[in-house]
Amino acid sequence: MLNDFFRVNMPYYFSKQEDGSWICLNREHSPIGFVTDNYHQTSDIPIGVKYKRVSEKRLLNIVSDHNRIERDENGEITRIYLYGDGTNLVNQTYEKEHLWDDYFRKLRLLSRFKL
């Protein structure tokens, strides 16, 4: 179970749902602000949002590391991770301050998606 503000309240990944909507989930794989033991059980919570123009180009502009991108069987991007275990911002020293800059750059780009 998560125990700090960052991992509960800040986006870990942006994920496409079966209905075409997208959601941001925290490190517990729950909606932002939720702490639950129900791993990946978000389908019962109406939290998906349908954004306009969520293209591969825009998603690749947010996450350039292809190891942080998941695709479905048709090759479409279904999930982008904003950081990984090795770059978890809570665990970093001040020498890695650039990781915060990169994370907030990603959030700025996500914030431009329109409904």
Secondary structure, 3 states (H helix, E strand, C coil): CCCCHHHHHCCCEEEECCCCCEEEECCCCCECCCCCCCCCCCCCCCCCECCCCCCHHHHHHHCCCHHHEEECCCCCEEEEECCCHHHCHHHCCHHHHHHHHHHHHHHHHHCCCCC
